[in-house]
């Protein structure tokens, strides 16, 4: 029996479709500064891992998208630029919701707490691999 996960054909097709959807959004994000690339590529890698080992290997070893995926999988690295972009986007979004929408305070509080947790998660991840940190010392 192969090591590929035993999933139904329907589930495999759903994962495959999600993989291509996330990959497409990630490619668009490579050209649009307001849309992140790597999180969508991580999602694409996850979806391909559940649907096609060939596509998973292709994306994981891709010349452009592979290295950030490998750094994420091995060390959970989030580069400083990605951290700044995510914190900035959350901040701008929250300010917009607070001052330019009619959301009540319970929604703003809930959104603020979720964004604060997201910011905490992003900021607690390393910005570089251990080997790149050693080279700077």
Rosetta constraint file for C-alpha pairs under 8 A:
AtomPair CA 4 CA 53 HARMONIC 7.58 0.50
AtomPair CA 5 CA 50 HARMONIC 7.16 0.50
AtomPair CA 7 CA 11 HARMONIC 6.29 0.50
AtomPair CA 7 CA 12 HARMONIC 6.41 0.50
AtomPair CA 8 CA 12 HARMONIC 6.17 0.50
AtomPair CA 9 CA 13 HARMONIC 6.13 0.50
AtomPair CA 10 CA 14 HARMONIC 6.23 0.50
AtomPair CA 11 CA 15 HARMONIC 6.16 0.50
AtomPair CA 12 CA 16 HARMONIC 6.02 0.50
AtomPair CA 12 CA 50 HARMONIC 6.87 0.50
AtomPair CA 12 CA 51 HARMONIC 4.80 0.50
AtomPair CA 13 CA 17 HARMONIC 6.03 0.50
AtomPair CA 13 CA 51 HARMONIC 7.10 0.50
AtomPair CA 14 CA 18 HARMONIC 6.12 0.50
AtomPair CA 15 CA 19 HARMONIC 5.99 0.50
AtomPair CA 15 CA 47 HARMONIC 4.93 0.50
AtomPair CA 15 CA 48 HARMONIC 6.58 0.50
AtomPair CA 15 CA 50 HARMONIC 6.28 0.50
AtomPair CA 15 CA 51 HARMONIC 5.59 0.50
AtomPair CA 16 CA 20 HARMONIC 6.38 0.50
AtomPair CA 16 CA 47 HARMONIC 6.37 0.50
AtomPair CA 16 CA 48 HARMONIC 6.02 0.50
AtomPair CA 16 CA 50 HARMONIC 7.91 0.50
AtomPair CA 16 CA 51 HARMONIC 5.49 0.50
AtomPair CA 16 CA 52 HARMONIC 7.30 0.50
AtomPair CA 17 CA 21 HARMONIC 6.08 0.50
AtomPair CA 18 CA 22 HARMONIC 5.99 0.50
AtomPair CA 18 CA 44 HARMONIC 6.93 0.50
AtomPair CA 18 CA 47 HARMONIC 6.17 0.50
AtomPair CA 19 CA 23 HARMONIC 5.98 0.50
AtomPair CA 19 CA 43 HARMONIC 7.06 0.50
AtomPair CA 19 CA 44 HARMONIC 4.15 0.50
AtomPair CA 19 CA 45 HARMONIC 6.86 0.50
AtomPair CA 19 CA 46 HARMONIC 7.54 0.50
AtomPair CA 19 CA 47 HARMONIC 4.77 0.50
AtomPair CA 19 CA 48 HARMONIC 5.43 0.50
AtomPair CA 20 CA 24 HARMONIC 5.96 0.50
AtomPair CA 20 CA 44 HARMONIC 6.72 0.50
AtomPair CA 21 CA 25 HARMONIC 6.28 0.50
AtomPair CA 21 CA 44 HARMONIC 7.62 0.50
AtomPair CA 22 CA 26 HARMONIC 6.04 0.50
AtomPair CA 22 CA 40 HARMONIC 5.13 0.50
AtomPair CA 22 CA 41 HARMONIC 6.45 0.50
AtomPair CA 22 CA 43 HARMONIC 6.26 0.50
AtomPair CA 22 CA 44 HARMONIC 5.02 0.50
AtomPair CA 23 CA 27 HARMONIC 6.19 0.50
AtomPair CA 23 CA 40 HARMONIC 6.37 0.50
AtomPair CA 23 CA 41 HARMONIC 5.68 0.50
AtomPair CA 23 CA 44 HARMONIC 5.39 0.50
AtomPair CA 24 CA 28 HARMONIC 6.30 0.50
AtomPair CA 25 CA 29 HARMONIC 6.14 0.50
AtomPair CA 25 CA 37 HARMONIC 7.55 0.50
AtomPair CA 25 CA 40 HARMONIC 6.62 0.50
AtomPair CA 26 CA 30 HARMONIC 6.37 0.50
AtomPair CA 26 CA 35 HARMONIC 7.90 0.50
AtomPair CA 26 CA 36 HARMONIC 6.89 0.50
AtomPair CA 26 CA 37 HARMONIC 4.30 0.50
AtomPair CA 26 CA 38 HARMONIC 6.76 0.50
AtomPair CA 26 CA 39 HARMONIC 7.66 0.50
AtomPair CA 26 CA 40 HARMONIC 4.99 0.50
AtomPair CA 26 CA 41 HARMONIC 5.75 0.50
AtomPair CA 27 CA 31 HARMONIC 7.15 0.50
AtomPair CA 27 CA 37 HARMONIC 6.62 0.50
AtomPair CA 28 CA 32 HARMONIC 6.31 0.50
AtomPair CA 28 CA 35 HARMONIC 7.59 0.50
AtomPair CA 28 CA 37 HARMONIC 7.67 0.50
AtomPair CA 29 CA 33 HARMONIC 6.70 0.50
AtomPair CA 29 CA 34 HARMONIC 7.31 0.50
AtomPair CA 29 CA 35 HARMONIC 4.52 0.50
AtomPair CA 29 CA 36 HARMONIC 5.20 0.50
AtomPair CA 29 CA 37 HARMONIC 4.78 0.50
AtomPair CA 30 CA 35 HARMONIC 7.64 0.50
AtomPair CA 30 CA 36 HARMONIC 7.24 0.50
AtomPair CA 30 CA 37 HARMONIC 5.55 0.50
AtomPair CA 34 CA 89 HARMONIC 7.99 0.50
AtomPair CA 36 CA 40 HARMONIC 7.26 0.50
AtomPair CA 36 CA 82 HARMONIC 7.74 0.50
AtomPair CA 37 CA 41 HARMONIC 6.31 0.50
AtomPair CA 38 CA 42 HARMONIC 6.06 0.50
AtomPair CA 38 CA 65 HARMONIC 7.68 0.50
AtomPair CA 38 CA 68 HARMONIC 6.95 0.50
AtomPair CA 38 CA 69 HARMONIC 7.25 0.50
AtomPair CA 39 CA 43 HARMONIC 6.32 0.50
AtomPair CA 40 CA 44 HARMONIC 6.07 0.50
AtomPair CA 41 CA 45 HARMONIC 6.00 0.50
AtomPair CA 41 CA 65 HARMONIC 7.36 0.50
AtomPair CA 41 CA 69 HARMONIC 7.36 0.50
AtomPair CA 42 CA 46 HARMONIC 6.24 0.50
AtomPair CA 42 CA 69 HARMONIC 6.43 0.50
AtomPair CA 43 CA 47 HARMONIC 6.19 0.50
AtomPair CA 44 CA 48 HARMONIC 6.00 0.50
AtomPair CA 45 CA 49 HARMONIC 5.95 0.50
AtomPair CA 45 CA 56 HARMONIC 5.73 0.50
AtomPair CA 45 CA 59 HARMONIC 6.71 0.50
AtomPair CA 45 CA 60 HARMONIC 7.11 0.50
AtomPair CA 46 CA 50 HARMONIC 6.58 0.50
AtomPair CA 46 CA 56 HARMONIC 7.96 0.50
AtomPair CA 47 CA 51 HARMONIC 6.43 0.50
AtomPair CA 48 CA 52 HARMONIC 5.21 0.50
AtomPair CA 48 CA 53 HARMONIC 6.79 0.50
AtomPair CA 48 CA 55 HARMONIC 5.92 0.50
AtomPair CA 48 CA 56 HARMONIC 4.97 0.50
AtomPair CA 49 CA 53 HARMONIC 5.86 0.50
AtomPair CA 49 CA 55 HARMONIC 7.82 0.50
AtomPair CA 49 CA 56 HARMONIC 5.34 0.50
AtomPair CA 52 CA 56 HARMONIC 6.17 0.50
AtomPair CA 53 CA 57 HARMONIC 6.08 0.50
AtomPair CA 54 CA 58 HARMONIC 6.17 0.50
AtomPair CA 55 CA 59 HARMONIC 6.12 0.50
AtomPair CA 56 CA 60 HARMONIC 5.98 0.50
AtomPair CA 57 CA 61 HARMONIC 5.98 0.50
AtomPair CA 58 CA 62 HARMONIC 5.80 0.50
AtomPair CA 59 CA 65 HARMONIC 6.84 0.50
AtomPair CA 59 CA 66 HARMONIC 6.07 0.50
AtomPair CA 60 CA 65 HARMONIC 7.32 0.50
AtomPair CA 60 CA 66 HARMONIC 4.61 0.50
AtomPair CA 60 CA 67 HARMONIC 7.69 0.50
AtomPair CA 60 CA 69 HARMONIC 6.38 0.50
AtomPair CA 60 CA 70 HARMONIC 6.79 0.50
AtomPair CA 61 CA 65 HARMONIC 7.73 0.50
AtomPair CA 61 CA 66 HARMONIC 4.77 0.50
AtomPair CA 61 CA 67 HARMONIC 7.48 0.50
AtomPair CA 62 CA 66 HARMONIC 4.48 0.50
AtomPair CA 62 CA 67 HARMONIC 7.71 0.50
AtomPair CA 63 CA 67 HARMONIC 7.41 0.50
AtomPair CA 65 CA 69 HARMONIC 6.66 0.50
AtomPair CA 66 CA 70 HARMONIC 6.05 0.50
AtomPair CA 67 CA 71 HARMONIC 6.15 0.50
AtomPair CA 68 CA 72 HARMONIC 6.12 0.50
AtomPair CA 69 CA 73 HARMONIC 6.10 0.50
AtomPair CA 70 CA 74 HARMONIC 5.97 0.50
AtomPair CA 71 CA 75 HARMONIC 5.60 0.50
AtomPair CA 71 CA 76 HARMONIC 6.48 0.50
AtomPair CA 71 CA 77 HARMONIC 5.78 0.50
AtomPair CA 71 CA 129 HARMONIC 6.99 0.50
AtomPair CA 72 CA 76 HARMONIC 4.12 0.50
AtomPair CA 72 CA 77 HARMONIC 4.97 0.50
AtomPair CA 72 CA 78 HARMONIC 7.09 0.50
AtomPair CA 75 CA 126 HARMONIC 7.78 0.50
AtomPair CA 75 CA 129 HARMONIC 6.38 0.50
AtomPair CA 76 CA 125 HARMONIC 6.41 0.50
AtomPair CA 76 CA 126 HARMONIC 6.87 0.50
AtomPair CA 77 CA 125 HARMONIC 6.06 0.50
AtomPair CA 77 CA 126 HARMONIC 5.03 0.50
AtomPair CA 77 CA 127 HARMONIC 5.36 0.50
AtomPair CA 77 CA 128 HARMONIC 5.88 0.50
AtomPair CA 77 CA 129 HARMONIC 6.54 0.50
AtomPair CA 78 CA 82 HARMONIC 6.38 0.50
AtomPair CA 78 CA 83 HARMONIC 6.59 0.50
AtomPair CA 78 CA 122 HARMONIC 7.13 0.50
AtomPair CA 78 CA 125 HARMONIC 6.20 0.50
AtomPair CA 78 CA 126 HARMONIC 6.18 0.50
AtomPair CA 78 CA 127 HARMONIC 5.07 0.50
AtomPair CA 78 CA 128 HARMONIC 7.36 0.50
AtomPair CA 79 CA 83 HARMONIC 6.33 0.50
AtomPair CA 79 CA 126 HARMONIC 7.68 0.50
AtomPair CA 79 CA 127 HARMONIC 4.54 0.50
AtomPair CA 79 CA 128 HARMONIC 6.53 0.50
AtomPair CA 80 CA 84 HARMONIC 6.12 0.50
AtomPair CA 80 CA 127 HARMONIC 5.62 0.50
AtomPair CA 81 CA 85 HARMONIC 6.13 0.50
AtomPair CA 82 CA 86 HARMONIC 6.07 0.50
AtomPair CA 83 CA 87 HARMONIC 6.09 0.50
AtomPair CA 83 CA 122 HARMONIC 6.26 0.50
AtomPair CA 83 CA 123 HARMONIC 6.74 0.50
AtomPair CA 84 CA 88 HARMONIC 5.82 0.50
AtomPair CA 85 CA 89 HARMONIC 5.98 0.50
AtomPair CA 86 CA 90 HARMONIC 6.13 0.50
AtomPair CA 86 CA 119 HARMONIC 7.68 0.50
AtomPair CA 87 CA 91 HARMONIC 6.06 0.50
AtomPair CA 87 CA 119 HARMONIC 6.11 0.50
AtomPair CA 88 CA 92 HARMONIC 6.11 0.50
AtomPair CA 89 CA 93 HARMONIC 6.00 0.50
AtomPair CA 90 CA 94 HARMONIC 6.06 0.50
AtomPair CA 90 CA 115 HARMONIC 6.48 0.50
AtomPair CA 91 CA 95 HARMONIC 6.17 0.50
AtomPair CA 92 CA 96 HARMONIC 6.09 0.50
AtomPair CA 93 CA 97 HARMONIC 6.18 0.50
AtomPair CA 94 CA 98 HARMONIC 6.02 0.50
AtomPair CA 94 CA 108 HARMONIC 7.92 0.50
AtomPair CA 94 CA 111 HARMONIC 7.72 0.50
AtomPair CA 94 CA 112 HARMONIC 7.05 0.50
AtomPair CA 95 CA 99 HARMONIC 6.06 0.50
AtomPair CA 95 CA 100 HARMONIC 7.97 0.50
AtomPair CA 96 CA 100 HARMONIC 5.31 0.50
AtomPair CA 96 CA 101 HARMONIC 7.14 0.50
AtomPair CA 97 CA 101 HARMONIC 5.19 0.50
AtomPair CA 97 CA 102 HARMONIC 7.84 0.50
AtomPair CA 97 CA 103 HARMONIC 7.00 0.50
AtomPair CA 97 CA 108 HARMONIC 7.45 0.50
AtomPair CA 98 CA 103 HARMONIC 7.29 0.50
AtomPair CA 98 CA 108 HARMONIC 6.83 0.50
AtomPair CA 103 CA 107 HARMONIC 6.15 0.50
AtomPair CA 103 CA 108 HARMONIC 6.56 0.50
AtomPair CA 104 CA 108 HARMONIC 6.42 0.50
AtomPair CA 105 CA 109 HARMONIC 5.84 0.50
AtomPair CA 106 CA 110 HARMONIC 6.10 0.50
AtomPair CA 107 CA 111 HARMONIC 5.99 0.50
AtomPair CA 108 CA 112 HARMONIC 5.87 0.50
AtomPair CA 109 CA 113 HARMONIC 6.10 0.50
AtomPair CA 110 CA 114 HARMONIC 6.23 0.50
AtomPair CA 111 CA 115 HARMONIC 6.04 0.50
AtomPair CA 112 CA 116 HARMONIC 5.96 0.50
AtomPair CA 113 CA 117 HARMONIC 6.20 0.50
AtomPair CA 114 CA 118 HARMONIC 6.21 0.50
AtomPair CA 115 CA 119 HARMONIC 6.06 0.50
AtomPair CA 116 CA 120 HARMONIC 6.06 0.50
AtomPair CA 117 CA 121 HARMONIC 6.15 0.50
AtomPair CA 118 CA 122 HARMONIC 6.23 0.50
AtomPair CA 119 CA 123 HARMONIC 5.97 0.50
AtomPair CA 120 CA 124 HARMONIC 6.07 0.50
AtomPair CA 121 CA 125 HARMONIC 6.76 0.50
AtomPair CA 128 CA 132 HARMONIC 6.24 0.50
AtomPair CA 128 CA 133 HARMONIC 6.52 0.50
AtomPair CA 129 CA 133 HARMONIC 6.48 0.50
AtomPair CA 130 CA 134 HARMONIC 6.35 0.50
AtomPair CA 131 CA 135 HARMONIC 6.37 0.50
AtomPair CA 132 CA 136 HARMONIC 6.62 0.50
AtomPair CA 133 CA 137 HARMONIC 6.72 0.50
